[in-house]
Amino acid sequence: MTTAPLLYVCVRPQQGAAAAEYESFRSAMRVDEGELARHDLVHDPLPPDVFDRFSGFVIGGSPFNVADPESTKTDAQRRLEADLERIAARAAEGDGPAAMFTCYGIGVVTRLLGGRVSRAFPEDTGPVAIELTEAAASDPVFGGIANRFTALTAHKEGTEALPSGAVQLATNEACPVQAYVVGDRLYATQFHPEPTTQAFTERMAVYRDDGYFESSAYDAIAARVLAASVTEPARLLRAFAGRFRPTAD
């Protein structure tokens, strides 16, 4: 018997960026297309049987912001966030598929579980230094990577207060909550674990005029990104896939 595959959940309206992000996740996890399905949550709600079909979810980033006033959000964004909350709630309960939420997704999880999300902890686009907490050493996903590593970020909001029950796994000075786990099946990272430096610069080009950085600074920021070494974040995704990827009996 073969159980359900993993599912990449797209929350990016830009189709080109979404397709590239899927490939980044698949490559980082070292799985083929048969092992990582994809679902465009921007345009289609979660299927009714999604929790029966998949053993784990990876949720990509988005230009949306959780902390934006509800009155400014579109109906599509509100529906999308409600569906993401369903995924997070099932994973937090511990009896459904596992989930790893990244960037925008960490805000959805934080808010759902009673933490605080604010605009007080943005990070510039580019490479940043990340440090693991002591708790990360015994975590089955984070425990196998370096205690200090470089990751790629670009966000306008962050977690101000951890939700109840969350165990912090990673931090840095600019945005203190970089990753946490709830139970043993719900992970959230502020940084992007999936892109190579080349893929990240291509994503930067898509969002060049979206306020993450001065568009005139693209070349300088891209050069800094391409010079960075970002080996450890992808290892997190491989560990997640290895732990929750279905196996044939």
Phi and psi in degrees as a GROMACS rama.xvg file:
@    title "Ramachandran Plot"
@    xaxis  label "Phi"
@    yaxis  label "Psi"
@TYPE xy
-111.097  123.525  THR-2
-80.7776  179.923  THR-3
-68.5409  153.876  ALA-4
-79.6643  179.713  PRO-5
-78.7532  158.095  LEU-6
-129.721  126.078  LEU-7
-86.9243  125.943  TYR-8
-106.122  115.832  VAL-9
-87.5158  128.263  CYS-10
-124.93  24.7385  VAL-11
-104.692  125.424  ARG-12
-67.3547  -26.862  PRO-13
-79.3904  112.206  GLN-14
-64.0739  -38.9426  GLN-15
-63.698  -44.3939  GLY-16
-65.5327  -36.5471  ALA-17
-65.6862  -44.6517  ALA-18
-62.3823  -41.3712  ALA-19
-67.6229  -36.9056  ALA-20
-65.2108  -41.785  GLU-21
-56.0899  -47.5678  TYR-22
-63.2832  -35.2652  GLU-23
-64.63  -44.9392  SER-24
-62.1434  -46.2411  PHE-25
-61.98  -43.98  ARG-26
-65.6853  -45.0443  SER-27
-63.0945  -37.264  ALA-28
-80.4857  -13.5736  MET-29
58.1511  49.741  ARG-30
-123.917  159.488  VAL-31
-95.342  177.223  ASP-32
-64.4706  -25.4381  GLU-33
-73.3366  -16.1736  GLY-34
-101.543  -17.8157  GLU-35
-127.862  99.1895  LEU-36
-78.1505  174.036  ALA-37
-138.213  147.544  ARG-38
-140.409  128.418  HIS-39
-89.0984  96.6406  ASP-40
-74.9801  -17.3954  LEU-41
-64.3213  -37.5457  VAL-42
-107.24  -21.4206  HIS-43
-133.876  128.583  ASP-44
-64.801  165.923  PRO-45
-61.3927  136.827  LEU-46
-63.9704  150.342  PRO-47
-58.9974  -30.2886  PRO-48
-100.101  17.1222  ASP-49
-60.4534  -34.382  VAL-50
-78.4374  -13.5566  PHE-51
-91.2551  -22.9291  ASP-52
-91.5544  -23.9499  ARG-53
-123.917  144.642  PHE-54
-92.8593  -16.0198  SER-55
-165.171  155.413  GLY-56
-124.835  143.157  PHE-57
-122.357  128.621  VAL-58
-110.911  123.555  ILE-59
-80.9527  -174.543  GLY-60
-85.7808  -178.621  GLY-61
-164.357  153.718  SER-62
-76.6946  -6.96749  PRO-63
-68.3227  158.927  PHE-64
-131.486  130.27  ASN-65
-64.2618  -38.7935  VAL-66
-75.95  -7.06669  ALA-67
-61.6429  145.878  ASP-68
-56.2001  139.781  PRO-69
-57.5783  -32.3332  GLU-70
-66.593  -19.9922  SER-71
-93.3672  -9.13487  THR-72
-83.3955  145.036  LYS-73
-76.0156  163.764  THR-74
-59.4178  -37.0821  ASP-75
-63.565  -41.7167  ALA-76
-67.3247  -41.1909  GLN-77
-64.5606  -39.9895  ARG-78
-66.066  -42.7344  ARG-79
-59.4022  -45.6452  LEU-80
-65.4611  -35.5909  GLU-81
-64.7911  -38.7416  ALA-82
-69.4394  -38.8312  ASP-83
-62.4685  -38.1602  LEU-84
-63.2193  -34.9998  GLU-85
-62.9023  -41.8398  ARG-86
-63.6745  -47.1093  ILE-87
-62.8929  -41.7243  ALA-88
-63.5098  -41.9556  ALA-89
-65.3096  -41.927  ARG-90
-66.1905  -39.3917  ALA-91
-65.7589  -32.2213  ALA-92
-68.0399  -23.4086  GLU-93
86.9009  1.02883  GLY-94
-118.078  12.6749  ASP-95
-124.226  -167.883  GLY-96
-61.0277  150.943  PRO-97
-74.7588  161.998  ALA-98
-148.718  141.357  ALA-99
-122.25  112.542  MET-100
-95.7662  136.588  PHE-101
-125.152  147.739  THR-102
51.9095  -110.672  CYS-103
-50.5272  -37.5466  TYR-104
-62.4271  -30.5721  GLY-105
-63.9587  -31.6926  ILE-106
-66.8682  -39.1402  GLY-107
-61.2683  -45.1759  VAL-108
-66.3022  -45.5179  VAL-109
-58.0045  -47.8703  THR-110
-64.6966  -44.5661  ARG-111
-57.7553  -41.2428  LEU-112
-93.7735  10.6265  LEU-113
96.182  7.24027  GLY-114
-82.3513  -171.337  GLY-115
-122.809  135.857  ARG-116
-115.275  135.084  VAL-117
-146.899  170.309  SER-118
-85.3351  10.3554  ARG-119
-78.6936  -11.1526  ALA-120
-130.257  55.5417  PHE-121
-75.1622  162.264  PRO-122
-134.919  142.089  GLU-123
-65.1052  157.867  ASP-124
-68.7455  128.906  THR-125
137.398  -170.497  GLY-126
-77.6636  141.346  PRO-127
-135.223  158.64  VAL-128
-88.9362  132.825  ALA-129
-119.625  141.299  ILE-130
-126.058  132.863  GLU-131
-77.8168  150.92  LEU-132
-84.7961  171.399  THR-133
-62.4968  -33.1766  GLU-134
-65.0439  -25.1114  ALA-135
-66.06  -27.142  ALA-136
-60.0015  -32.0673  ALA-137
-99.3714  4.12688  SER-138
-82.4346  135.914  ASP-139
-67.9904  -20.3826  PRO-140
-95.7408  -45.3152  VAL-141
-87.9394  -16.4997  PHE-142
-68.1334  -16.5879  GLY-143
-98.2039  6.57002  GLY-144
-110.553  171.312  ILE-145
-63.9719  147.836  ALA-146
-67.5699  -27.5342  ASN-147
-130.279  134.578  ARG-148
-156.343  170.423  PHE-149
-102.604  137.429  THR-150
-134.561  170.995  ALA-151
-108.85  135.397  LEU-152
-135.947  160.747  THR-153
-172.34  97.8395  ALA-154
-154.115  156.778  HIS-155
-107.953  -5.10018  LYS-156
-142.484  168.411  GLU-157
-158.696  173.388  GLY-158
-78.869  118.863  THR-159
-87.2635  -36.1768  GLU-160
-139.659  131.262  ALA-161
-62.7695  145.472  LEU-162
-71.7769  157.858  PRO-163
-59.8724  134.418  SER-164
88.8854  -6.50336  GLY-165
-81.705  141.538  ALA-166
-110.554  115.757  VAL-167
-70.3336  136.163  GLN-168
-115.963  -23.469  LEU-169
-151.383  153.155  ALA-170
-151.602  167.707  THR-171
-158.384  179.204  ASN-172
-72.6396  -43.7701  GLU-173
-71.0157  -37.6053  ALA-174
-136.69  91.6583  CYS-175
-58.5048  -30.6961  PRO-176
-98.7425  99.9878  VAL-177
-100.749  -22.7294  GLN-178
-166.606  148.637  ALA-179
-153.927  168.308  TYR-180
-129.477  144.751  VAL-181
-120.596  120.031  VAL-182
66.0949  -138.395  GLY-183
-126.339  15.5249  ASP-184
-134.848  -3.61735  ARG-185
-120.66  111.807  LEU-186
-114.075  148.58  TYR-187
-143.176  132.511  ALA-188
-124.701  141.229  THR-189
-79.5903  -39.7796  GLN-190
-75.9158  164.529  PHE-191
-89.4039  116.08  HIS-192
-86.247  -12.6128  PRO-193
-96.4129  -33.3016  GLU-194
-82.5981  146.898  PRO-195
-73.4534  169.313  THR-196
-64.2708  -37.4912  THR-197
-64.5252  -45.2057  GLN-198
-62.3622  -35.5905  ALA-199
-67.3778  -40.0411  PHE-200
-66.2047  -33.7109  THR-201
-67.5392  -36.7604  GLU-202
-67.9131  -39.5352  ARG-203
-55.1618  -38.8391  MET-204
-64.117  -35.5116  ALA-205
-65.0647  -40.5149  VAL-206
-103.064  24.683  TYR-207
-57.6647  -32.9917  ARG-208
-108.539  22.5318  ASP-209
-102.485  12.9178  ASP-210
86.6652  8.90593  GLY-211
-80.0557  -26.8601  TYR-212
-160.045  162.716  PHE-213
-66.3041  125.365  GLU-214
-58.524  -30.6888  SER-215
-69.3632  -15.7357  SER-216
-93.233  6.02115  ALA-217
-52.893  -51.2913  TYR-218
-60.4935  -42.4809  ASP-219
-66.9561  -42.2524  ALA-220
-68.0341  -42.2369  ILE-221
-61.086  -39.0234  ALA-222
-63.6521  -40.0259  ALA-223
-66.3828  -39.0594  ARG-224
-63.4553  -48.2619  VAL-225
-64.7109  -24.19  LEU-226
-82.9704  -10.5191  ALA-227
-81.5394  155.582  ALA-228
-109.049  117.229  SER-229
-125.459  59.7357  VAL-230
-79.8801  -33.2552  THR-231
-74.1863  -40.2188  GLU-232
-56.3967  -40.0665  PRO-233
-63.761  -30.024  ALA-234
-65.0786  -29.8942  ARG-235
-61.9656  -44.673  LEU-236
-67.1165  -37.056  LEU-237
-65.3331  -38.5027  ARG-238
-66.6533  -40.2415  ALA-239
-62.701  -47.2271  PHE-240
-62.9188  -40.9829  ALA-241
-64.9075  -33.2584  GLY-242
-79.105  -35.7776  ARG-243
-115.776  -3.07907  PHE-244
-66.2098  137.087  ARG-245
-67.6543  152.892  PRO-246
-124.986  155.05  THR-247
-85.059  134.458  ALA-248
